Amino acid sequence: MSAASLYIVATPIGNLQDMSLRAIEVLSQVDLIAAEDTRHSSRLLKHYGITTPLMALHEHNEQARIEHCLQNLNEGKSIALITDAGTPLISDPGFQLVRAARQSGLIVSPIPGPSAITAALSSAGLPSDSFIFAGFIPAKQAARLKKLEGYSGERRTMIFYEAPHRIVETLHDMQRVFSPKRRAVLAREMTKTHETFLACTLENLLEIVTLDANQQRGEMVLLLEGESDKRSEDLNEVVVKPDKLMEILLEELPLKQASSLAAKISGLKKNSLYQIGLKLK
């Protein structure tokens, strides 16, 4: 282990036995540990008998802590950066510190280990040769739909983080943007006692999660199969969902005209489309 180095240390996402021997060694020998939540991390350190001093570094104080960390590193001290769980900087604080350290010519060294992204992908049964990590899904529906629509043509497997209290709403919106038949996997409480993988279509997943309150708890990773490369040669097979059709027409037409035109295009009843338009407005 080198002095004057910033170590990016992965820690368990649930099961404490997933801590690597190298991570334990580094955390025991560095001069300071920068942790997202010192109260949370102190329990992990206590489990392994690590007594290295802790300093809080989170999204609200990271910029203010950078100068302090650089000063310590320039004095020849070593620092380890950890997050609450998994690999730092993956939808967690640390980017600004790592960039500042590199710009200052300091050594930044990864200590690899657990990551919720790779853990979920490796066990999901979805294509893993090419994937995209999309981070946390926005809390508000308008922003959520906008983000999901940005991935509507994505062919790679998509990986999202989601909060348990919003999972039902998110699955509803995913069905609206993608096909209800699109394959999805909900990886919940990985490496913990109640680890669950639900692999099915979006519509079936929504039904399961809605009916089982236990599936609305814990840490979650949501994976979605990318759009198939296969395209129908028959353009008559192209289907536009009624709510999407009304949404497009309402951008240019009054509700009554939009529902009338949508009825002619889709063959659906005008009154049903009118009701959909009312909800969209």
C-alpha positions as CSV (number, residue, x, y, z in Angstrom):
1,M,0.0,0.0,0.0
2,S,1.3,3.4,-1.0
3,A,1.3,6.6,1.1
4,A,-0.3,9.7,-0.4
5,S,-2.9,7.7,-2.2
6,L,-6.7,8.0,-2.4
7,Y,-8.3,4.5,-2.4
8,I,-11.8,3.9,-3.7
9,V,-12.9,1.0,-1.7
10,A,-16.0,-1.2,-2.4
11,T,-17.9,-2.4,0.6
12,P,-20.7,-5.1,0.9
13,I,-24.2,-4.3,-0.5
14,G,-25.7,-6.4,2.2
15,N,-23.9,-9.5,3.4
16,L,-20.8,-8.5,5.5
17,Q,-19.0,-11.6,4.4
18,D,-18.6,-10.1,0.9
19,M,-15.9,-7.7,2.2
20,S,-12.6,-8.5,0.5
21,L,-9.4,-9.2,2.4
22,R,-7.7,-6.3,0.5
23,A,-10.5,-3.9,1.4
24,I,-10.1,-4.8,5.1
25,E,-6.3,-4.3,4.9
26,V,-6.5,-0.9,3.2
27,L,-9.2,0.4,5.5
28,S,-7.0,-0.7,8.5
29,Q,-3.9,1.0,7.2
30,V,-5.0,4.3,5.7
31,D,-4.8,7.5,7.8
32,L,-8.4,8.5,7.2
33,I,-11.6,7.0,5.9
34,A,-14.1,9.3,4.1
35,A,-17.5,7.8,4.5
36,E,-20.9,8.8,3.1
37,D,-22.6,8.1,6.5
38,T,-20.2,7.7,9.4
39,R,-22.8,6.1,11.6
40,H,-23.6,3.5,9.0
41,S,-20.0,2.8,8.2
42,S,-18.9,2.6,11.8
43,R,-20.9,-0.6,12.2
44,L,-19.0,-2.2,9.3
45,L,-15.7,-1.1,10.6
46,K,-16.5,-2.3,14.1
47,H,-17.4,-5.7,12.7
48,Y,-13.9,-6.0,11.3
49,G,-12.1,-4.4,14.2
50,I,-11.0,-1.4,12.1
51,T,-10.3,1.7,14.2
52,T,-9.2,4.2,11.5
53,P,-10.6,7.7,12.0
54,L,-13.8,8.5,10.0
55,M,-14.8,11.7,8.2
56,A,-18.2,12.4,6.7
57,L,-18.1,13.0,2.9
58,H,-21.6,13.2,1.3
59,E,-23.4,15.0,-1.5
60,H,-24.0,18.1,0.7
61,N,-20.4,18.6,1.9
62,E,-18.2,17.0,-0.7
63,Q,-17.0,20.3,-2.3
64,A,-16.1,21.7,1.1
65,R,-14.2,18.6,2.0
66,I,-12.0,18.4,-1.1
67,E,-9.4,20.9,0.1
68,H,-9.0,19.1,3.4
69,C,-8.5,15.8,1.7
70,L,-6.0,17.2,-0.8
71,Q,-4.1,18.8,2.0
72,N,-3.8,15.4,3.8
73,L,-2.8,13.6,0.6
74,N,-0.1,16.2,-0.2
75,E,1.3,15.8,3.3
76,G,1.9,12.1,2.4
77,K,-1.2,10.7,4.2
78,S,-3.5,8.1,2.6
79,I,-7.3,8.2,2.5
80,A,-9.9,5.6,1.7
81,L,-13.3,6.6,0.2
82,I,-16.3,4.4,1.0
83,T,-20.0,4.7,0.5
84,D,-22.9,3.2,2.4
85,A,-22.9,0.1,0.3
86,G,-21.2,-1.1,-2.9
87,T,-18.7,0.7,-5.1
88,P,-18.3,4.5,-4.5
89,L,-19.2,7.1,-7.2
90,I,-21.9,4.8,-8.7
91,S,-24.9,7.1,-8.0
92,D,-23.0,8.1,-4.9
93,P,-20.7,10.9,-3.8
94,G,-17.0,11.0,-4.7
95,F,-16.7,12.2,-8.3
96,Q,-15.6,15.7,-7.4
97,L,-13.0,14.4,-5.0
98,V,-11.6,11.9,-7.5
99,R,-11.4,14.4,-10.3
100,A,-9.6,17.0,-8.0
101,A,-7.1,14.4,-6.8
102,R,-6.3,13.4,-10.4
103,Q,-6.0,17.0,-11.5
104,S,-3.5,17.5,-8.7
105,G,-1.4,14.6,-9.9
106,L,-2.2,12.4,-6.9
107,I,-2.6,8.6,-7.0
108,V,-6.2,7.3,-7.1
109,S,-6.4,3.5,-6.7
110,P,-9.5,1.3,-6.9
111,I,-10.1,-1.5,-4.5
112,P,-12.8,-3.4,-6.4
113,G,-15.6,-5.4,-4.9
114,P,-19.4,-5.5,-4.5
115,S,-21.6,-3.5,-6.9
116,A,-25.4,-3.7,-7.1
117,I,-25.3,-3.2,-10.8
118,T,-23.1,-6.1,-11.7
119,A,-24.6,-8.3,-9.1
120,A,-28.1,-7.8,-10.5
121,L,-27.0,-8.1,-14.1
122,S,-25.1,-11.3,-13.6
123,S,-28.1,-13.1,-12.1
124,A,-31.0,-11.5,-14.1
125,G,-31.0,-13.7,-17.2
126,L,-31.1,-10.7,-19.5
127,P,-28.5,-10.0,-22.2
128,S,-25.3,-8.9,-20.5
129,D,-22.9,-8.4,-23.4
130,S,-24.0,-4.8,-23.7
131,F,-25.9,-2.7,-21.1
132,I,-26.5,0.8,-19.9
133,F,-26.8,2.0,-16.3
134,A,-29.4,4.8,-16.1
135,G,-29.1,5.5,-12.4
136,F,-32.0,6.6,-10.2
137,I,-35.4,7.1,-11.8
138,P,-36.9,10.6,-11.1
139,A,-39.5,10.9,-8.3
140,K,-42.0,13.1,-10.1
141,Q,-44.0,11.5,-12.9
142,A,-43.4,14.1,-15.6
143,A,-39.6,13.8,-15.2
144,R,-39.8,10.0,-14.8
145,L,-41.7,9.7,-18.1
146,K,-39.3,12.0,-19.9
147,K,-36.4,9.9,-18.7
148,L,-38.0,6.6,-19.7
149,E,-39.0,7.9,-23.1
150,G,-35.4,8.8,-23.7
151,Y,-34.7,5.1,-23.6
152,S,-37.7,4.0,-25.7
153,G,-35.5,2.8,-28.6
154,E,-32.6,1.5,-26.4
155,R,-31.4,-1.9,-27.5
156,R,-29.1,-2.6,-24.6
157,T,-30.2,-4.0,-21.3
158,M,-31.2,-1.1,-19.1
159,I,-30.4,-1.0,-15.4
160,F,-32.2,1.4,-13.0
161,Y,-32.2,2.1,-9.3
162,E,-35.6,2.8,-7.7
163,A,-37.0,3.5,-4.3
164,P,-39.4,0.9,-2.9
165,H,-42.2,3.3,-2.3
166,R,-42.3,4.3,-6.0
167,I,-41.8,0.9,-7.6
168,V,-45.5,0.5,-8.4
169,E,-45.8,3.9,-10.0
170,T,-42.6,3.3,-12.0
171,L,-43.8,0.0,-13.4
172,H,-47.0,1.6,-14.4
173,D,-45.1,4.3,-16.3
174,M,-42.7,1.7,-17.9
175,Q,-45.7,-0.1,-19.3
176,R,-46.8,3.2,-20.8
177,V,-43.5,3.9,-22.5
178,F,-42.5,0.3,-23.3
179,S,-44.6,-2.7,-24.2
180,P,-46.3,-4.4,-21.3
181,K,-44.8,-7.6,-22.7
182,R,-41.2,-6.3,-22.4
183,R,-39.1,-8.6,-20.2
184,A,-38.0,-7.1,-16.9
185,V,-36.3,-8.2,-13.7
186,L,-36.7,-6.8,-10.2
187,A,-33.6,-7.6,-8.0
188,R,-34.5,-6.9,-4.4
189,E,-32.4,-7.1,-1.2
190,M,-29.5,-8.8,-2.9
191,T,-27.1,-10.8,-0.7
192,K,-29.5,-10.3,2.2
193,T,-31.9,-12.7,4.0
194,H,-34.9,-11.8,1.8
195,E,-33.1,-11.7,-1.5
196,T,-35.6,-11.9,-4.4
197,F,-35.4,-12.0,-8.2
198,L,-38.6,-11.5,-10.1
199,A,-38.2,-12.1,-13.8
200,C,-41.2,-11.8,-16.1
201,T,-43.0,-9.3,-18.3
202,L,-43.6,-5.7,-17.2
203,E,-47.3,-6.4,-16.8
204,N,-46.8,-9.5,-14.8
205,L,-44.2,-7.8,-12.6
206,L,-46.6,-4.9,-11.9
207,E,-49.3,-7.4,-10.9
208,I,-47.0,-9.3,-8.6
209,V,-45.5,-6.3,-6.9
210,T,-48.9,-4.6,-6.5
211,L,-50.4,-7.7,-4.8
212,D,-47.4,-8.5,-2.6
213,A,-46.5,-5.6,-0.2
214,N,-43.2,-7.5,0.6
215,Q,-42.0,-6.8,-2.9
216,Q,-42.4,-3.1,-2.2
217,R,-39.6,-3.1,0.5
218,G,-35.9,-3.0,0.6
219,E,-33.1,-2.1,-1.8
220,M,-34.0,-2.4,-5.5
221,V,-32.4,-2.7,-8.9
222,L,-34.8,-2.8,-11.9
223,L,-33.5,-4.2,-15.1
224,L,-35.3,-4.0,-18.5
225,E,-34.6,-5.9,-21.7
226,G,-33.6,-3.7,-24.6
227,E,-35.7,-3.3,-27.8
228,S,-35.3,-6.3,-30.1
229,D,-33.3,-5.9,-33.3
230,K,-36.1,-7.8,-35.1
231,R,-38.4,-5.5,-37.1
232,S,-41.7,-6.5,-38.7
233,E,-41.6,-6.3,-42.5
234,D,-45.4,-5.6,-42.4
235,L,-46.0,-2.0,-41.4
236,N,-49.6,-2.9,-40.6
237,E,-48.3,-4.7,-37.5
238,V,-47.0,-1.4,-36.0
239,V,-49.1,-0.6,-33.0
240,V,-49.5,2.8,-31.3
241,K,-51.0,2.7,-27.8
242,P,-54.2,4.7,-27.5
243,D,-52.9,7.0,-24.8
244,K,-49.7,7.8,-26.8
245,L,-51.8,8.4,-29.9
246,M,-54.0,10.9,-28.0
247,E,-51.0,12.5,-26.4
248,I,-49.5,13.2,-29.9
249,L,-52.7,14.5,-31.4
250,L,-53.5,16.7,-28.4
251,E,-50.3,18.6,-29.1
252,E,-51.9,20.0,-32.3
253,L,-55.7,19.6,-31.9
254,P,-58.5,20.3,-29.5
255,L,-59.8,17.3,-27.5
256,K,-62.9,16.7,-29.6
257,Q,-61.0,16.7,-32.9
258,A,-58.2,14.7,-31.5
259,S,-60.5,11.9,-30.3
260,S,-62.4,11.9,-33.6
261,L,-59.2,11.6,-35.6
262,A,-57.7,9.0,-33.2
263,A,-60.9,6.9,-33.7
264,K,-60.5,6.9,-37.5
265,I,-56.8,5.9,-37.2
266,S,-57.2,3.2,-34.6
267,G,-60.7,1.9,-35.1
268,L,-61.4,2.4,-31.4
269,K,-64.5,4.1,-30.0
270,K,-64.4,7.8,-30.0
271,N,-65.9,8.1,-26.5
272,S,-63.2,5.8,-25.0
273,L,-60.5,7.9,-26.7
274,Y,-62.2,11.1,-25.5
275,Q,-62.0,9.8,-21.9
276,I,-58.3,9.0,-22.3
277,G,-57.8,12.6,-23.6
278,L,-59.6,14.0,-20.5
279,K,-57.2,12.2,-18.3
280,L,-54.1,13.4,-20.2
281,K,-55.3,17.0,-20.0
